[in-house]
Amino acid sequence: MSNDRDTCSKCGEKSIIKGDISLRTSKTNEIIMVVRQDHGVEKNVPLQSSVCCKCGFVDFYVQDPIHLKISSEDRPINPDFKQRPMLESDF
Ligand SMILES: [Zn+2]
């Protein structure tokens, strides 16, 4: 994967619109990502996006990918969640 943020990963043109483009919901002003559904764990992480002005392709980046890993301290948000056993491969 290219680290070049100016290049569209779909059409390959250096046509990514300059500057930070953020998305927000009308209520919370932040994107909420539901992740690790296997474990019922939800985590929020700020999303960054880039938009290609040639083909309209939208790419997303998260600012803190490490945050999305689950740890043994993470608990399902729903206490009734039937958790499957955590496996070594989950970390
Ligand atoms: Zn493009």
PDB file of the backbone (N, CA, C, O) and the ligand in Angstrom, with CONECT records:
HET     ZN  A 101       1
ATOM      1  N   MET A   1       0.828  -1.198   0.000  1.00  0.00           N
ATOM      2  CA  MET A   1       0.000   0.000   0.000  1.00  0.00           C
ATOM      3  C   MET A   1       0.864   1.250   0.000  1.00  0.00           C
ATOM      4  O   MET A   1       1.850   1.335   0.732  1.00  0.00           O
ATOM      5  N   SER A   2       0.496   2.196  -0.807  1.00  0.00           N
ATOM      6  CA  SER A   2       1.276   3.421  -0.917  1.00  0.00           C
ATOM      7  C   SER A   2       1.019   4.351   0.270  1.00  0.00           C
ATOM      8  O   SER A   2      -0.103   4.464   0.763  1.00  0.00           O
ATOM      9  N   ASN A   3       2.063   4.995   0.701  1.00  0.00           N
ATOM     10  CA  ASN A   3       1.899   5.983   1.761  1.00  0.00           C
ATOM     11  C   ASN A   3       1.670   7.378   1.200  1.00  0.00           C
ATOM     12  O   ASN A   3       1.514   8.345   1.945  1.00  0.00           O
ATOM     13  N   ASP A   4       1.651   7.466  -0.106  1.00  0.00           N
ATOM     14  CA  ASP A   4       1.511   8.770  -0.728  1.00  0.00           C
ATOM     15  C   ASP A   4       0.069   9.233  -0.636  1.00  0.00           C
ATOM     16  O   ASP A   4      -0.802   8.729  -1.345  1.00  0.00           O
ATOM     17  N   ARG A   5      -0.176  10.190   0.235  1.00  0.00           N
ATOM     18  CA  ARG A   5      -1.547  10.635   0.470  1.00  0.00           C
ATOM     19  C   ARG A   5      -2.085  11.481  -0.677  1.00  0.00           C
ATOM     20  O   ARG A   5      -3.274  11.802  -0.705  1.00  0.00           O
ATOM     21  N   ASP A   6      -1.225  11.843  -1.621  1.00  0.00           N
ATOM     22  CA  ASP A   6      -1.698  12.650  -2.738  1.00  0.00           C
ATOM     23  C   ASP A   6      -2.216  11.803  -3.890  1.00  0.00           C
ATOM     24  O   ASP A   6      -2.827  12.312  -4.829  1.00  0.00           O
ATOM     25  N   THR A   7      -1.962  10.505  -3.803  1.00  0.00           N
ATOM     26  CA  THR A   7      -2.295   9.635  -4.929  1.00  0.00           C
ATOM     27  C   THR A   7      -3.560   8.826  -4.627  1.00  0.00           C
ATOM     28  O   THR A   7      -3.667   8.191  -3.578  1.00  0.00           O
ATOM     29  N   CYS A   8      -4.484   8.859  -5.531  1.00  0.00           N
ATOM     30  CA  CYS A   8      -5.723   8.101  -5.403  1.00  0.00           C
ATOM     31  C   CYS A   8      -5.405   6.620  -5.501  1.00  0.00           C
ATOM     32  O   CYS A   8      -4.715   6.184  -6.423  1.00  0.00           O
ATOM     33  N   SER A   9      -5.909   5.851  -4.550  1.00  0.00           N
ATOM     34  CA  SER A   9      -5.611   4.423  -4.606  1.00  0.00           C
ATOM     35  C   SER A   9      -6.545   3.690  -5.553  1.00  0.00           C
ATOM     36  O   SER A   9      -6.414   2.478  -5.719  1.00  0.00           O
ATOM     37  N   LYS A  10      -7.467   4.374  -6.166  1.00  0.00           N
ATOM     38  CA  LYS A  10      -8.301   3.722  -7.173  1.00  0.00           C
ATOM     39  C   LYS A  10      -7.804   4.020  -8.583  1.00  0.00           C
ATOM     40  O   LYS A  10      -7.501   3.101  -9.343  1.00  0.00           O
ATOM     41  N   CYS A  11      -7.721   5.295  -8.931  1.00  0.00           N
ATOM     42  CA  CYS A  11      -7.370   5.624 -10.316  1.00  0.00           C
ATOM     43  C   CYS A  11      -5.892   5.951 -10.470  1.00  0.00           C
ATOM     44  O   CYS A  11      -5.401   6.069 -11.593  1.00  0.00           O
ATOM     45  N   GLY A  12      -5.173   6.100  -9.355  1.00  0.00           N
ATOM     46  CA  GLY A  12      -3.729   6.300  -9.444  1.00  0.00           C
ATOM     47  C   GLY A  12      -3.314   7.714  -9.775  1.00  0.00           C
ATOM     48  O   GLY A  12      -2.119   7.997  -9.872  1.00  0.00           O
ATOM     49  N   GLU A  13      -4.267   8.610  -9.952  1.00  0.00           N
ATOM     50  CA  GLU A  13      -3.928   9.998 -10.242  1.00  0.00           C
ATOM     51  C   GLU A  13      -3.505  10.723  -8.968  1.00  0.00           C
ATOM     52  O   GLU A  13      -3.969  10.405  -7.873  1.00  0.00           O
ATOM     53  N   LYS A  14      -2.623  11.694  -9.129  1.00  0.00           N
ATOM     54  CA  LYS A  14      -2.264  12.526  -7.979  1.00  0.00           C
ATOM     55  C   LYS A  14      -3.297  13.633  -7.864  1.00  0.00           C
ATOM     56  O   LYS A  14      -3.013  14.807  -8.098  1.00  0.00           O
ATOM     57  N   SER A  15      -4.491  13.228  -7.501  1.00  0.00           N
ATOM     58  CA  SER A  15      -5.594  14.184  -7.560  1.00  0.00           C
ATOM     59  C   SER A  15      -6.384  14.231  -6.262  1.00  0.00           C
ATOM     60  O   SER A  15      -7.552  14.621  -6.254  1.00  0.00           O
ATOM     61  N   ILE A  16      -5.751  13.837  -5.169  1.00  0.00           N
ATOM     62  CA  ILE A  16      -6.440  13.919  -3.890  1.00  0.00           C
ATOM     63  C   ILE A  16      -6.590  15.382  -3.486  1.00  0.00           C
ATOM     64  O   ILE A  16      -5.634  16.156  -3.522  1.00  0.00           O
ATOM     65  N   ILE A  17      -7.797  15.736  -3.106  1.00  0.00           N
ATOM     66  CA  ILE A  17      -8.073  17.112  -2.702  1.00  0.00           C
ATOM     67  C   ILE A  17      -7.251  17.458  -1.470  1.00  0.00           C
ATOM     68  O   ILE A  17      -7.222  16.702  -0.498  1.00  0.00           O
ATOM     69  N   LYS A  18      -6.592  18.590  -1.518  1.00  0.00           N
ATOM     70  CA  LYS A  18      -5.689  18.987  -0.443  1.00  0.00           C
ATOM     71  C   LYS A  18      -6.437  19.330   0.835  1.00  0.00           C
ATOM     72  O   LYS A  18      -7.594  19.750   0.810  1.00  0.00           O
ATOM     73  N   GLY A  19      -5.763  19.144   1.924  1.00  0.00           N
ATOM     74  CA  GLY A  19      -6.329  19.550   3.208  1.00  0.00           C
ATOM     75  C   GLY A  19      -7.101  18.429   3.865  1.00  0.00           C
ATOM     76  O   GLY A  19      -7.501  17.459   3.221  1.00  0.00           O
ATOM     77  N   ASP A  20      -7.298  18.581   5.143  1.00  0.00           N
ATOM     78  CA  ASP A  20      -8.048  17.576   5.882  1.00  0.00           C
ATOM     79  C   ASP A  20      -9.528  17.701   5.578  1.00  0.00           C
ATOM     80  O   ASP A  20     -10.119  18.771   5.727  1.00  0.00           O
ATOM     81  N   ILE A  21     -10.108  16.615   5.158  1.00  0.00           N
ATOM     82  CA  ILE A  21     -11.552  16.583   4.931  1.00  0.00           C
ATOM     83  C   ILE A  21     -12.133  15.648   5.967  1.00  0.00           C
ATOM     84  O   ILE A  21     -11.777  14.471   6.024  1.00  0.00           O
ATOM     85  N   SER A  22     -13.015  16.166   6.772  1.00  0.00           N
ATOM     86  CA  SER A  22     -13.576  15.302   7.801  1.00  0.00           C
ATOM     87  C   SER A  22     -15.055  15.096   7.550  1.00  0.00           C
ATOM     88  O   SER A  22     -15.717  15.896   6.890  1.00  0.00           O
ATOM     89  N   LEU A  23     -15.539  14.023   8.083  1.00  0.00           N
ATOM     90  CA  LEU A  23     -16.950  13.697   7.984  1.00  0.00           C
ATOM     91  C   LEU A  23     -17.521  13.734   9.383  1.00  0.00           C
ATOM     92  O   LEU A  23     -16.837  13.398  10.350  1.00  0.00           O
ATOM     93  N   ARG A  24     -18.748  14.132   9.489  1.00  0.00           N
ATOM     94  CA  ARG A  24     -19.353  14.072  10.805  1.00  0.00           C
ATOM     95  C   ARG A  24     -20.830  13.777  10.671  1.00  0.00           C
ATOM     96  O   ARG A  24     -21.461  14.068   9.656  1.00  0.00           O
ATOM     97  N   THR A  25     -21.352  13.196  11.716  1.00  0.00           N
ATOM     98  CA  THR A  25     -22.780  13.009  11.752  1.00  0.00           C
ATOM     99  C   THR A  25     -23.386  14.293  12.278  1.00  0.00           C
ATOM    100  O   THR A  25     -22.696  15.095  12.907  1.00  0.00           O
ATOM    101  N   SER A  26     -24.658  14.494  12.028  1.00  0.00           N
ATOM    102  CA  SER A  26     -25.255  15.758  12.430  1.00  0.00           C
ATOM    103  C   SER A  26     -25.451  15.828  13.937  1.00  0.00           C
ATOM    104  O   SER A  26     -25.602  16.922  14.481  1.00  0.00           O
ATOM    105  N   LYS A  27     -25.453  14.695  14.622  1.00  0.00           N
ATOM    106  CA  LYS A  27     -25.726  14.717  16.052  1.00  0.00           C
ATOM    107  C   LYS A  27     -24.473  14.808  16.906  1.00  0.00           C
ATOM    108  O   LYS A  27     -24.411  15.606  17.841  1.00  0.00           O
ATOM    109  N   THR A  28     -23.493  14.008  16.594  1.00  0.00           N
ATOM    110  CA  THR A  28     -22.397  13.845  17.546  1.00  0.00           C
ATOM    111  C   THR A  28     -21.106  14.513  17.122  1.00  0.00           C
ATOM    112  O   THR A  28     -20.161  14.588  17.907  1.00  0.00           O
ATOM    113  N   ASN A  29     -21.053  14.992  15.909  1.00  0.00           N
ATOM    114  CA  ASN A  29     -19.830  15.603  15.399  1.00  0.00           C
ATOM    115  C   ASN A  29     -18.664  14.644  15.298  1.00  0.00           C
ATOM    116  O   ASN A  29     -17.530  15.067  15.072  1.00  0.00           O
ATOM    117  N   GLU A  30     -18.924  13.371  15.462  1.00  0.00           N
ATOM    118  CA  GLU A  30     -17.815  12.464  15.266  1.00  0.00           C
ATOM    119  C   GLU A  30     -18.295  11.157  14.668  1.00  0.00           C
ATOM    120  O   GLU A  30     -19.440  10.742  14.842  1.00  0.00           O
ATOM    121  N   ILE A  31     -17.408  10.548  13.981  1.00  0.00           N
ATOM    122  CA  ILE A  31     -17.711   9.242  13.403  1.00  0.00           C
ATOM    123  C   ILE A  31     -17.558   8.195  14.493  1.00  0.00           C
ATOM    124  O   ILE A  31     -16.563   8.183  15.218  1.00  0.00           O
ATOM    125  N   ILE A  32     -18.520   7.338  14.604  1.00  0.00           N
ATOM    126  CA  ILE A  32     -18.413   6.251  15.557  1.00  0.00           C
ATOM    127  C   ILE A  32     -18.221   4.962  14.785  1.00  0.00           C
ATOM    128  O   ILE A  32     -19.051   4.582  13.959  1.00  0.00           O
ATOM    129  N   MET A  33     -17.150   4.317  15.058  1.00  0.00           N
ATOM    130  CA  MET A  33     -16.904   3.047  14.396  1.00  0.00           C
ATOM    131  C   MET A  33     -17.238   1.919  15.345  1.00  0.00           C
ATOM    132  O   MET A  33     -16.812   1.913  16.500  1.00  0.00           O
ATOM    133  N   VAL A  34     -17.990   0.981  14.856  1.00  0.00           N
ATOM    134  CA  VAL A  34     -18.256  -0.215  15.642  1.00  0.00           C
ATOM    135  C   VAL A  34     -17.300  -1.282  15.157  1.00  0.00           C
ATOM    136  O   VAL A  34     -17.336  -1.698  13.999  1.00  0.00           O
ATOM    137  N   VAL A  35     -16.460  -1.706  16.047  1.00  0.00           N
ATOM    138  CA  VAL A  35     -15.439  -2.661  15.636  1.00  0.00           C
ATOM    139  C   VAL A  35     -15.456  -3.869  16.545  1.00  0.00           C
ATOM    140  O   VAL A  35     -16.073  -3.858  17.610  1.00  0.00           O
ATOM    141  N   ARG A  36     -14.786  -4.887  16.120  1.00  0.00           N
ATOM    142  CA  ARG A  36     -14.660  -6.108  16.893  1.00  0.00           C
ATOM    143  C   ARG A  36     -16.017  -6.647  17.304  1.00  0.00           C
ATOM    144  O   ARG A  36     -16.267  -6.908  18.481  1.00  0.00           O
ATOM    145  N   GLN A  37     -16.865  -6.806  16.346  1.00  0.00           N
ATOM    146  CA  GLN A  37     -18.212  -7.266  16.655  1.00  0.00           C
ATOM    147  C   GLN A  37     -18.219  -8.673  17.221  1.00  0.00           C
ATOM    148  O   GLN A  37     -19.158  -9.063  17.914  1.00  0.00           O
ATOM    149  N   ASP A  38     -17.184  -9.432  16.932  1.00  0.00           N
ATOM    150  CA  ASP A  38     -17.079 -10.770  17.520  1.00  0.00           C
ATOM    151  C   ASP A  38     -17.129 -10.704  19.030  1.00  0.00           C
ATOM    152  O   ASP A  38     -17.606 -11.627  19.689  1.00  0.00           O
ATOM    153  N   HIS A  39     -16.632  -9.601  19.576  1.00  0.00           N
ATOM    154  CA  HIS A  39     -16.514  -9.499  21.021  1.00  0.00           C
ATOM    155  C   HIS A  39     -17.508  -8.511  21.618  1.00  0.00           C
ATOM    156  O   HIS A  39     -17.544  -8.324  22.834  1.00  0.00           O
ATOM    157  N   GLY A  40     -18.301  -7.889  20.782  1.00  0.00           N
ATOM    158  CA  GLY A  40     -19.242  -6.900  21.279  1.00  0.00           C
ATOM    159  C   GLY A  40     -18.566  -5.647  21.784  1.00  0.00           C
ATOM    160  O   GLY A  40     -19.166  -4.868  22.524  1.00  0.00           O
ATOM    161  N   VAL A  41     -17.318  -5.447  21.391  1.00  0.00           N
ATOM    162  CA  VAL A  41     -16.565  -4.289  21.860  1.00  0.00           C
ATOM    163  C   VAL A  41     -16.701  -3.166  20.831  1.00  0.00           C
ATOM    164  O   VAL A  41     -16.509  -3.373  19.633  1.00  0.00           O
ATOM    165  N   GLU A  42     -17.032  -1.986  21.323  1.00  0.00           N
ATOM    166  CA  GLU A  42     -17.096  -0.828  20.441  1.00  0.00           C
ATOM    167  C   GLU A  42     -16.005   0.146  20.792  1.00  0.00           C
ATOM    168  O   GLU A  42     -15.726   0.397  21.964  1.00  0.00           O
ATOM    169  N   LYS A  43     -15.402   0.682  19.786  1.00  0.00           N
ATOM    170  CA  LYS A  43     -14.375   1.697  20.020  1.00  0.00           C
ATOM    171  C   LYS A  43     -14.591   2.841  19.054  1.00  0.00           C
ATOM    172  O   LYS A  43     -14.969   2.643  17.899  1.00  0.00           O
ATOM    173  N   ASN A  44     -14.346   4.029  19.544  1.00  0.00           N
ATOM    174  CA  ASN A  44     -14.431   5.203  18.683  1.00  0.00           C
ATOM    175  C   ASN A  44     -13.040   5.596  18.254  1.00  0.00           C
ATOM    176  O   ASN A  44     -12.092   5.550  19.038  1.00  0.00           O
ATOM    177  N   VAL A  45     -12.932   5.969  17.042  1.00  0.00           N
ATOM    178  CA  VAL A  45     -11.646   6.458  16.578  1.00  0.00           C
ATOM    179  C   VAL A  45     -11.903   7.533  15.526  1.00  0.00           C
ATOM    180  O   VAL A  45     -12.769   7.376  14.666  1.00  0.00           O
ATOM    181  N   PRO A  46     -11.148   8.621  15.600  1.00  0.00           N
ATOM    182  CA  PRO A  46     -11.340   9.663  14.589  1.00  0.00           C
ATOM    183  C   PRO A  46     -10.955   9.139  13.213  1.00  0.00           C
ATOM    184  O   PRO A  46      -9.927   8.485  13.040  1.00  0.00           O
ATOM    185  N   LEU A  47     -11.790   9.437  12.259  1.00  0.00           N
ATOM    186  CA  LEU A  47     -11.531   9.025  10.883  1.00  0.00           C
ATOM    187  C   LEU A  47     -11.020  10.207  10.087  1.00  0.00           C
ATOM    188  O   LEU A  47     -11.519  11.326  10.201  1.00  0.00           O
ATOM    189  N   GLN A  48     -10.020   9.932   9.287  1.00  0.00           N
ATOM    190  CA  GLN A  48      -9.604  10.932   8.316  1.00  0.00           C
ATOM    191  C   GLN A  48      -9.956  10.392   6.946  1.00  0.00           C
ATOM    192  O   GLN A  48      -9.897   9.185   6.712  1.00  0.00           O
ATOM    193  N   SER A  49     -10.314  11.268   6.061  1.00  0.00           N
ATOM    194  CA  SER A  49     -10.663  10.808   4.732  1.00  0.00           C
ATOM    195  C   SER A  49      -9.912  11.599   3.693  1.00  0.00           C
ATOM    196  O   SER A  49      -9.493  12.732   3.933  1.00  0.00           O
ATOM    197  N   SER A  50      -9.746  10.998   2.545  1.00  0.00           N
ATOM    198  CA  SER A  50      -9.237  11.738   1.401  1.00  0.00           C
ATOM    199  C   SER A  50     -10.162  11.463   0.223  1.00  0.00           C
ATOM    200  O   SER A  50     -10.676  10.358   0.049  1.00  0.00           O
ATOM    201  N   VAL A  51     -10.354  12.499  -0.575  1.00  0.00           N
ATOM    202  CA  VAL A  51     -11.288  12.412  -1.688  1.00  0.00           C
ATOM    203  C   VAL A  51     -10.554  12.721  -2.974  1.00  0.00           C
ATOM    204  O   VAL A  51      -9.859  13.731  -3.079  1.00  0.00           O
ATOM    205  N   CYS A  52     -10.710  11.849  -3.949  1.00  0.00           N
ATOM    206  CA  CYS A  52     -10.089  12.070  -5.260  1.00  0.00           C
ATOM    207  C   CYS A  52     -10.998  12.967  -6.080  1.00  0.00           C
ATOM    208  O   CYS A  52     -12.189  12.687  -6.217  1.00  0.00           O
ATOM    209  N   CYS A  53     -10.441  14.055  -6.631  1.00  0.00           N
ATOM    210  CA  CYS A  53     -11.283  14.956  -7.419  1.00  0.00           C
ATOM    211  C   CYS A  53     -11.390  14.498  -8.865  1.00  0.00           C
ATOM    212  O   CYS A  53     -12.089  15.129  -9.658  1.00  0.00           O
ATOM    213  N   LYS A  54     -10.714  13.419  -9.224  1.00  0.00           N
ATOM    214  CA  LYS A  54     -10.861  12.860 -10.579  1.00  0.00           C
ATOM    215  C   LYS A  54     -12.005  11.851 -10.638  1.00  0.00           C
ATOM    216  O   LYS A  54     -12.935  11.986 -11.434  1.00  0.00           O
ATOM    217  N   CYS A  55     -11.914  10.837  -9.778  1.00  0.00           N
ATOM    218  CA  CYS A  55     -12.886   9.749  -9.894  1.00  0.00           C
ATOM    219  C   CYS A  55     -13.865   9.706  -8.718  1.00  0.00           C
ATOM    220  O   CYS A  55     -14.821   8.931  -8.734  1.00  0.00           O
ATOM    221  N   GLY A  56     -13.628  10.537  -7.704  1.00  0.00           N
ATOM    222  CA  GLY A  56     -14.558  10.583  -6.588  1.00  0.00           C
ATOM    223  C   GLY A  56     -14.325   9.520  -5.540  1.00  0.00           C
ATOM    224  O   GLY A  56     -15.104   9.396  -4.594  1.00  0.00           O
ATOM    225  N   PHE A  57     -13.271   8.759  -5.695  1.00  0.00           N
ATOM    226  CA  PHE A  57     -12.988   7.707  -4.726  1.00  0.00           C
ATOM    227  C   PHE A  57     -12.672   8.304  -3.355  1.00  0.00           C
ATOM    228  O   PHE A  57     -11.914   9.268  -3.246  1.00  0.00           O
ATOM    229  N   VAL A  58     -13.255   7.725  -2.323  1.00  0.00           N
ATOM    230  CA  VAL A  58     -13.024   8.208  -0.966  1.00  0.00           C
ATOM    231  C   VAL A  58     -12.259   7.143  -0.191  1.00  0.00           C
ATOM    232  O   VAL A  58     -12.656   5.979  -0.142  1.00  0.00           O
ATOM    233  N   ASP A  59     -11.176   7.560   0.400  1.00  0.00           N
ATOM    234  CA  ASP A  59     -10.349   6.672   1.217  1.00  0.00           C
ATOM    235  C   ASP A  59     -10.464   7.094   2.669  1.00  0.00           C
ATOM    236  O   ASP A  59     -10.606   8.277   2.981  1.00  0.00           O
ATOM    237  N   PHE A  60     -10.400   6.119   3.542  1.00  0.00           N
ATOM    238  CA  PHE A  60     -10.452   6.444   4.962  1.00  0.00           C
ATOM    239  C   PHE A  60      -9.178   6.016   5.664  1.00  0.00           C
ATOM    240  O   PHE A  60      -8.571   4.998   5.329  1.00  0.00           O
ATOM    241  N   TYR A  61      -8.793   6.803   6.627  1.00  0.00           N
ATOM    242  CA  TYR A  61      -7.656   6.492   7.473  1.00  0.00           C
ATOM    243  C   TYR A  61      -8.097   6.680   8.907  1.00  0.00           C
ATOM    244  O   TYR A  61      -8.920   7.549   9.197  1.00  0.00           O
ATOM    245  N   VAL A  62      -7.565   5.885   9.799  1.00  0.00           N
ATOM    246  CA  VAL A  62      -7.801   6.163  11.210  1.00  0.00           C
ATOM    247  C   VAL A  62      -6.532   6.730  11.790  1.00  0.00           C
ATOM    248  O   VAL A  62      -5.427   6.361  11.393  1.00  0.00           O
ATOM    249  N   GLN A  63      -6.704   7.642  12.748  1.00  0.00           N
ATOM    250  CA  GLN A  63      -5.546   8.329  13.306  1.00  0.00           C
ATOM    251  C   GLN A  63      -4.771   7.430  14.257  1.00  0.00           C
ATOM    252  O   GLN A  63      -3.558   7.580  14.407  1.00  0.00           O
ATOM    253  N   ASP A  64      -5.455   6.509  14.890  1.00  0.00           N
ATOM    254  CA  ASP A  64      -4.811   5.728  15.945  1.00  0.00           C
ATOM    255  C   ASP A  64      -5.168   4.248  15.795  1.00  0.00           C
ATOM    256  O   ASP A  64      -5.949   3.718  16.585  1.00  0.00           O
ATOM    257  N   PRO A  65      -4.606   3.587  14.798  1.00  0.00           N
ATOM    258  CA  PRO A  65      -4.991   2.200  14.533  1.00  0.00           C
ATOM    259  C   PRO A  65      -4.722   1.253  15.691  1.00  0.00           C
ATOM    260  O   PRO A  65      -5.439   0.268  15.868  1.00  0.00           O
ATOM    261  N   ILE A  66      -3.707   1.540  16.472  1.00  0.00           N
ATOM    262  CA  ILE A  66      -3.379   0.667  17.605  1.00  0.00           C
ATOM    263  C   ILE A  66      -4.555   0.606  18.576  1.00  0.00           C
ATOM    264  O   ILE A  66      -4.824  -0.427  19.189  1.00  0.00           O
ATOM    265  N   HIS A  67      -5.252   1.746  18.701  1.00  0.00           N
ATOM    266  CA  HIS A  67      -6.403   1.852  19.592  1.00  0.00           C
ATOM    267  C   HIS A  67      -7.473   0.811  19.256  1.00  0.00           C
ATOM    268  O   HIS A  67      -8.250   0.419  20.126  1.00  0.00           O
ATOM    269  N   LEU A  68      -7.515   0.369  18.011  1.00  0.00           N
ATOM    270  CA  LEU A  68      -8.566  -0.546  17.589  1.00  0.00           C
ATOM    271  C   LEU A  68      -8.283  -1.994  17.947  1.00  0.00           C
ATOM    272  O   LEU A  68      -9.160  -2.849  17.829  1.00  0.00           O
ATOM    273  N   LYS A  69      -7.080  -2.267  18.378  1.00  0.00           N
ATOM    274  CA  LYS A  69      -6.798  -3.620  18.854  1.00  0.00           C
ATOM    275  C   LYS A  69      -7.524  -3.836  20.177  1.00  0.00           C
ATOM    276  O   LYS A  69      -7.684  -2.914  20.976  1.00  0.00           O
ATOM    277  N   ILE A  70      -7.948  -5.048  20.383  1.00  0.00           N
ATOM    278  CA  ILE A  70      -8.594  -5.304  21.655  1.00  0.00           C
ATOM    279  C   ILE A  70      -7.571  -5.832  22.648  1.00  0.00           C
ATOM    280  O   ILE A  70      -6.572  -6.450  22.281  1.00  0.00           O
ATOM    281  N   SER A  71      -7.849  -5.573  23.892  1.00  0.00           N
ATOM    282  CA  SER A  71      -6.978  -6.084  24.935  1.00  0.00           C
ATOM    283  C   SER A  71      -7.846  -6.828  25.937  1.00  0.00           C
ATOM    284  O   SER A  71      -9.073  -6.828  25.834  1.00  0.00           O
ATOM    285  N   SER A  72      -7.208  -7.450  26.890  1.00  0.00           N
ATOM    286  CA  SER A  72      -7.976  -8.236  27.859  1.00  0.00           C
ATOM    287  C   SER A  72      -8.819  -7.348  28.760  1.00  0.00           C
ATOM    288  O   SER A  72      -9.698  -7.847  29.464  1.00  0.00           O
ATOM    289  N   GLU A  73      -8.567  -6.017  28.755  1.00  0.00           N
ATOM    290  CA  GLU A  73      -9.383  -5.109  29.573  1.00  0.00           C
ATOM    291  C   GLU A  73     -10.682  -4.725  28.875  1.00  0.00           C
ATOM    292  O   GLU A  73     -11.618  -4.245  29.515  1.00  0.00           O
ATOM    293  N   ASP A  74     -10.737  -4.933  27.576  1.00  0.00           N
ATOM    294  CA  ASP A  74     -11.933  -4.542  26.845  1.00  0.00           C
ATOM    295  C   ASP A  74     -13.098  -5.446  27.201  1.00  0.00           C
ATOM    296  O   ASP A  74     -12.964  -6.667  27.287  1.00  0.00           O
ATOM    297  N   ARG A  75     -14.249  -4.809  27.407  1.00  0.00           N
ATOM    298  CA  ARG A  75     -15.453  -5.561  27.758  1.00  0.00           C
ATOM    299  C   ARG A  75     -16.544  -5.250  26.749  1.00  0.00           C
ATOM    300  O   ARG A  75     -16.620  -4.144  26.215  1.00  0.00           O
ATOM    301  N   PRO A  76     -17.385  -6.238  26.499  1.00  0.00           N
ATOM    302  CA  PRO A  76     -18.528  -5.962  25.621  1.00  0.00           C
ATOM    303  C   PRO A  76     -19.395  -4.860  26.223  1.00  0.00           C
ATOM    304  O   PRO A  76     -19.573  -4.807  27.440  1.00  0.00           O
ATOM    305  N   ILE A  77     -19.928  -3.994  25.392  1.00  0.00           N
ATOM    306  CA  ILE A  77     -20.758  -2.913  25.904  1.00  0.00           C
ATOM    307  C   ILE A  77     -22.100  -3.427  26.379  1.00  0.00           C
ATOM    308  O   ILE A  77     -22.737  -2.808  27.232  1.00  0.00           O
ATOM    309  N   ASN A  78     -22.529  -4.537  25.846  1.00  0.00           N
ATOM    310  CA  ASN A  78     -23.776  -5.151  26.275  1.00  0.00           C
ATOM    311  C   ASN A  78     -23.451  -6.300  27.223  1.00  0.00           C
ATOM    312  O   ASN A  78     -22.839  -7.285  26.809  1.00  0.00           O
ATOM    313  N   PRO A  79     -23.854  -6.188  28.493  1.00  0.00           N
ATOM    314  CA  PRO A  79     -23.488  -7.215  29.486  1.00  0.00           C
ATOM    315  C   PRO A  79     -24.034  -8.587  29.146  1.00  0.00           C
ATOM    316  O   PRO A  79     -23.511  -9.599  29.614  1.00  0.00           O
ATOM    317  N   ASP A  80     -25.094  -8.633  28.325  1.00  0.00           N
ATOM    318  CA  ASP A  80     -25.675  -9.921  27.962  1.00  0.00           C
ATOM    319  C   ASP A  80     -24.985 -10.561  26.763  1.00  0.00           C
ATOM    320  O   ASP A  80     -25.338 -11.657  26.328  1.00  0.00           O
ATOM    321  N   PHE A  81     -23.992  -9.847  26.243  1.00  0.00           N
ATOM    322  CA  PHE A  81     -23.320 -10.353  25.057  1.00  0.00           C
ATOM    323  C   PHE A  81     -22.689 -11.708  25.346  1.00  0.00           C
ATOM    324  O   PHE A  81     -21.966 -11.896  26.324  1.00  0.00           O
ATOM    325  N   LYS A  82     -22.993 -12.640  24.454  1.00  0.00           N
ATOM    326  CA  LYS A  82     -22.413 -13.968  24.619  1.00  0.00           C
ATOM    327  C   LYS A  82     -21.060 -13.993  23.935  1.00  0.00           C
ATOM    328  O   LYS A  82     -20.938 -14.075  22.713  1.00  0.00           O
ATOM    329  N   GLN A  83     -20.083 -13.919  24.761  1.00  0.00           N
ATOM    330  CA  GLN A  83     -18.737 -13.760  24.235  1.00  0.00           C
ATOM    331  C   GLN A  83     -18.163 -15.108  23.802  1.00  0.00           C
ATOM    332  O   GLN A  83     -18.233 -16.103  24.524  1.00  0.00           O
ATOM    333  N   ARG A  84     -17.613 -15.102  22.638  1.00  0.00           N
ATOM    334  CA  ARG A  84     -16.879 -16.307  22.291  1.00  0.00           C
ATOM    335  C   ARG A  84     -15.511 -16.198  22.948  1.00  0.00           C
ATOM    336  O   ARG A  84     -15.039 -15.091  23.206  1.00  0.00           O
ATOM    337  N   PRO A  85     -14.885 -17.298  23.215  1.00  0.00           N
ATOM    338  CA  PRO A  85     -13.609 -17.229  23.912  1.00  0.00           C
ATOM    339  C   PRO A  85     -12.600 -16.393  23.140  1.00  0.00           C
ATOM    340  O   PRO A  85     -12.499 -16.486  21.917  1.00  0.00           O
ATOM    341  N   MET A  86     -11.862 -15.581  23.870  1.00  0.00           N
ATOM    342  CA  MET A  86     -10.816 -14.818  23.214  1.00  0.00           C
ATOM    343  C   MET A  86      -9.669 -15.744  22.849  1.00  0.00           C
ATOM    344  O   MET A  86      -9.239 -16.592  23.632  1.00  0.00           O
ATOM    345  N   LEU A  87      -9.203 -15.550  21.659  1.00  0.00           N
ATOM    346  CA  LEU A  87      -8.137 -16.424  21.174  1.00  0.00           C
ATOM    347  C   LEU A  87      -6.850 -15.610  21.045  1.00  0.00           C
ATOM    348  O   LEU A  87      -6.860 -14.388  20.899  1.00  0.00           O
ATOM    349  N   GLU A  88      -5.783 -16.326  21.104  1.00  0.00           N
ATOM    350  CA  GLU A  88      -4.468 -15.708  20.895  1.00  0.00           C
ATOM    351  C   GLU A  88      -4.460 -14.848  19.614  1.00  0.00           C
ATOM    352  O   GLU A  88      -3.870 -13.769  19.572  1.00  0.00           O
ATOM    353  N   SER A  89      -5.123 -15.355  18.595  1.00  0.00           N
ATOM    354  CA  SER A  89      -5.068 -14.677  17.304  1.00  0.00           C
ATOM    355  C   SER A  89      -5.841 -13.367  17.286  1.00  0.00           C
ATOM    356  O   SER A  89      -5.753 -12.606  16.322  1.00  0.00           O
ATOM    357  N   ASP A  90      -6.610 -13.094  18.363  1.00  0.00           N
ATOM    358  CA  ASP A  90      -7.368 -11.849  18.398  1.00  0.00           C
ATOM    359  C   ASP A  90      -6.506 -10.650  18.741  1.00  0.00           C
ATOM    360  O   ASP A  90      -6.905  -9.511  18.497  1.00  0.00           O
ATOM    361  N   PHE A  91      -5.355 -10.883  19.292  1.00  0.00           N
ATOM    362  CA  PHE A  91      -4.534  -9.761  19.738  1.00  0.00           C
ATOM    363  C   PHE A  91      -3.460  -9.391  18.720  1.00  0.00           C
ATOM    364  O   PHE A  91      -2.685  -8.463  18.949  1.00  0.00           O
TER     365      PHE A  91
HETATM  366 ZN    ZN A 101      -9.140   8.785  -8.311  1.00  0.00          ZN2+
END
